[in-house]
Amino acid sequence: MSAPADVRTRNDAGRRRGGRAPEDWRSPEELAAEKKRGRIGQFLVLPGFIFLLLFFVAPVVVLLAMSLYTRPPGAEIGQFAPALQFSNYAVVLREYWDVLLRSFGFALIATLAALLIGYPMAYLVAVRLRAHRLLQGILLVLLIAPFFSSFILRTQAWKQILADEGPVVGVLRAVAILPADGRLTATAFAVVCGLTYNFLPFMTLPIYASLERLDTRLLEASGDLYASPMRTFRQVTLPLSMPGVFAGTLLTFIPASGDYVNAALLGNNRDTTMIGQVIDSRFFRVVDYPGAAALSFILMVAILILVMIYVRRFGTKDLF
């Protein structure tokens, strides 16, 4: 329906005068109501803003300041003075760059393993069992069941599973995959297994959420067009589930990079040390607060850079 003649006339006149279009001409009462809604929105955002300021921004600022502290000559252990000692970053990077790379390597392998394990699980629960609600609900509960127990207890359980006298090592020795004196605990394999298991729900649940919204009629249409199951998965299922894959990889890789529980319980102190262990040791054993803070800040910045690269390369519009 076209606008009335008087409205079009006011519109043309307003534009010739450089004014506003009639849809922007609001009464003082309407403008006051809009300002009031804006103030209410600001008050609603304020608690969250204060929370982030106190519990995120402030700790990061303190961490950055602490990383620049220096130990005065003759000071006791644990005594440091404010300074601008940027050399702290060079010192810890030179000493622990290999540990940092190892941590990212373990986290990457664990993320890929979790994706290979979690995607079929999520597909089974979200798509194949969609018509069987009871069984789907039971398996979904099993997916989140690890959250019902302690992180440390779950990791300790893996230490028992992979123990030298455990069934896994016994079977591998029986089929000659492991030598008679071979072991799985205190190895990089055990650390990656622990990381994969503990962070598997963080990979599976976002993928499940994406596949739950998948319209199965698209899969049927693909089959009707004589597409093979593999081609259907590659061109229909996988692209539609990419938001879940994207979120799951981030939720797995980021905490796995800074984890220290799995490396401490399942690894050794030689070739499986992760950066989280080093930070923990320098904070609580060596009492080198500036060095530990510098390592923490380096880890945070490195993860942020990697995530930004990943988002720019593989990010999807559905997430933003």
N, C-alpha and C positions, 0 to 999 in steps of 0.2 A: 504494500500500500504506500503510495507516494505521500510526502509530507504536505500539509496544508499550505496554501499560497502565502499566508502571512508569515508562517514559519520560514519558508524558503526566502521570503523577502528579508526577514530579520537576519537570516544566515548570511545572505549575500552582502547586506549592509554591514554586518559585523566584520566580515572578512575584509571588505574594502577599507574599514577603519582600523584594521589590524587587531580587532577584538577577538572574542571567543565565539565559537559556534554555539547555537542555542542549546545543544545537549550539555554544554559546560556552564550554562547560565543557571545557577542554583540560588535559591533563596538564602537569606542569612541563617534561617533555622536549619536548613540542610547542611550548610557549611559548618555550623556549630556542632551538629550531630556527628559529622565526619571527623572533626577535630577531637571530639570526645572519644570516638571509637579508636582513633589513633593513639590517644593517651592511654586508654585501657590496654591496647596491645603492647605499648611500651612497658606498662606495669607488669603484664603477664610475662614478658621476656626478661624482665629485670632479675628475678630469682635465679634463672638459669645462667644469666650472664655473670652474676656475682659468684655463683658456684664455680664456673669455669675459671674466673679470675683468681679465686682463692686456692683452688685445688688443682689447677693446671698451669696457668700462666705464672703464678707466684713461685711454685716449686721449680719450674724450668728456669726462671730468673735466678733463684737461689743456687740451683745446680750450676748454671753458667758462671755466676760469681765465684762459687767455691772452686771451680776448675782453674781459676786464675790465681788462687792463693799460693803463698810460698811459705816455706818453713824458715824462720829466722835462724841465724847461726847460734848454736848452743841451746836451742829450744828443745824441750822434752818431746817425747813421742806423742803425736796427736795435737800438738800446738802449731797453729798456722796463723799467718797474718794476711790481711787483705793486700792484694797487689795486682799487677797486670802481667803475670808470668805466662805468656803465651807459649813459652817453650815446653810447658807441661804437655801440650798436645803432641808436639814433635817427639817427646820422650816416650810417651805411651804408645804412639803409633809405631815408632821404630822397634819397640820391644814386643808388641802384641799384634802386629799386622797379620801374622800367620794365623793367630787364634781367631781374629775377626773374620778372615776369609773362610776358615774352617767352619765357623758358626753359620755363615751364610750358605756354605755348601751343604751342611747337615740339614738346615732348614729347607733348602731347595729340594733335596732328595726326599725328605719327609713330606713336603707339599705334593710332589709328583706322585709319591706312593699313596698318599691319602686320596688324591684325585682318582687314581686308577682303582682303588678299592671303594671309595665312597660313591662314585658316579653310578656304577651298576646297582649298588644297594639303594640309592635314592630312586633310580629308574624303576626298580622292582616294586618299591613301596608306593611310589607316586602314580605310576602308569599301569603296570601289569596287575596290581592288586586293587585297582580303583573300584572294581565291582564287588570286592570282598572287604567290606568296611571293617568287620571284626578283626580279620587277620591283618589288615592294613594298620589298624590301631595298635595291635599287639606289637608288630614289628617297629612301628614308630616309637613306642615306649622303649623298646629294646635299644633303639638308636640313641636315645637320650639317657638311658640307664647309667652310663658311666659318670654322668654328672651327679648321681646320687651318692657317690663315694668320694673319698679324699683323693686328691691328685697324687699325693705322696704314697698312699696305700696302693693305688693302681700301678704306680711305677715300681714299688717294692714287689708287687705280684709278678711283674715281668722279670724281675731279678730272680725269682724262684723258678719261673717257667724256663728261663734260659740258663739255669744253674748247671754246673758240670755233671751233677748227679740227676738232673731232670730228664723228662721223657724226650724233649726235643733233641738235646745233645746225644742221648742214647740212640735214637733212631738214626740220626745223621752219622754217627760212628758206625752203626751196624751196616749201613749201605755204603760205607767208605767215602762219604762226602767230607767228613771231618776225620783227621788222623786220630790215633788213639789218645794222644795228648792234646788234641784240639779243644778249644772252648769258645763260647759265644759271649759270656759276660766279660766285662771290662774291655769291650771292643767297640769300634765305630758302628758295627752292625747292630749291636744291642742298643746303642744310643739312638740310632735312626728308628729302630723298631719302637722304642719308647715314645719318641716324638710323634711318630705316625699314629700310634694307638691313642695317645692322650689328646691329640688335636683332630682326630678323625671326625668327631661330631661337628666341629666347626666347619668342616668341608662338606659333610653330608647334608646337614640341615638347610643351608642356603640353596643347594642344588635341588633338594626335595621341594622347597618352596617354589622354585621356578617351574619344575616339572609338574607340580600339582595344578598349575594353571594351563598346562598344555592341552590344547583341543585335540583329542584323539582322532577327530574326523579328518584332520590334516594328514595323519599317518595313513588312514584308510584311503584318502584321495591319492596319496603318493603311490600306494600299492595298486590302485586302479589304473594309474598311469604307467604301470609296469616298471616302477623303480624297485631296485633290489633293496633288501633290508639295510644293507650297509650304506647305500646311497641315500635312503630315507633318513637314516641316522645322521649322516654327514651334512645333508642339505636342509633338513627340517628340524629334527630333534635337537641336535647340538646347537645350531644358531639360536633357537628359541630358549635354550637353557643357559646361554652364555652369561646373563646377569648373575645367575646363581654360581656358576663356575668362577666368575670374576670375584664375587664377594667371598666365596669359600677359599680361594687361593690367598687372598689378602688376610683373612681371618686365621689362616693356618700359618702362613709364612712369617707374619709379623711377630706373634708371640713365640714361635719356635726359634726365631733368631736370637732372642734374649733369654731363652730358657736355660736354667742351670740345674734343675732337679734331676732331669734324665741323665745329663752328663755326670752329675755327682754320684748317682746311685748305680747307673749301668755302665759307666765308663771307667777310665783310669786317669791318673794325673799326668800322663805323658802325652799321648797322641790323640786323645779324645776331649781335651779341655775345650770348653766353649767360653765365649766372652762373658756370659753371665757369671760363670765361676770365678773368673778373674776379677770382675767388679766386686763380687761378694767378698773375695779374699782381701782385696786392697782396702775395702771399707772396714771389715771387722777383724782381720788378722794382722795385716801389715799396718793398718791405721794410716793409710795414705789417702786422705780425703780428696785432695786436689787431683791426684792421679785417677782415683775411682770416678770422680765427677767428670773428668775429661773423657774417660772411656765411655761413660754413660752418654755424654753429649755427642760423642763421635758416633756411637751406635744409633742414637736417635736420628741424627742428621743423615747417616748412611741409609737407614731404612726409609726415611722420608724421600730421599733422592731416588732410591730404587722403586718406591711406590709411584712416584710421579712419572718416572719413565714407563712403568708398567701401565699406568692409567692412560698416558698419551698414546701408547702403542696398541693396547688391547682394550681400552675402555669402551663401554657401550653407551649409547645415548639413553638407554632405558634406565641407567643408574643415576643420571644427573638431570 
